[in-house]
Amino acid sequence: MCTLNPFGISIVFPGLVLGIKKLTHKGAFRSLSFSVFYAMMILGALVGGPIVDYIRRDIGKTSFEYYHTNVETGKIEKRYMEVSAWRTIAFFGFLINFVMLILLCTYKRRIEEQFQESTVDPEALSKLSCT
């Protein structure tokens, strides 16, 4: 909690900025990517706090029921596992980061080709008319 976690949190923002710069071409698509990135950061800042407070205050401890085969008797037993609110928050944070990692690894750069800016011929624009 005092070494790896703060380092991981501090490296997320520069890593995402460099990821956007690496995975996009200069132009309209890069601007759109940064806009979506900052919009999601603001949305996360607005929604993240109340969600964490809800989990800590209202849920408190989460319990799961599962079935386990006892090795000694061979019988199937019903067991309960109780998880603290902090572990629940850390688990969902891990899941979100894992999904982001999968999306980053499966990104296809050729999708950007439709967003690349093309050169505009001024003579062709002057010939266009509304009539």
Residue pairs with C-beta under 8 A, 6 or more apart in sequence:
16 37
17 37
19 104
20 30
20 33
20 34
20 37
21 30
23 33
23 107
23 109
24 30
24 33
24 112
25 112
25 116
27 115
27 116
27 117
28 115
28 117
29 112
29 115
29 116
32 115
52 89
55 85
55 88
55 89
56 85
56 86
56 89
59 85
59 88
60 85
61 82
61 83
61 84
61 85
62 82
62 83
62 85
62 88
63 80
63 81
63 82
63 83
64 80
64 81
64 83
65 78
65 79
65 80
66 78
66 79
66 80
66 81
67 76
67 77
67 78
67 79
68 76
68 77
68 78
68 79
69 75
69 76
69 77
70 76
70 77
83 91
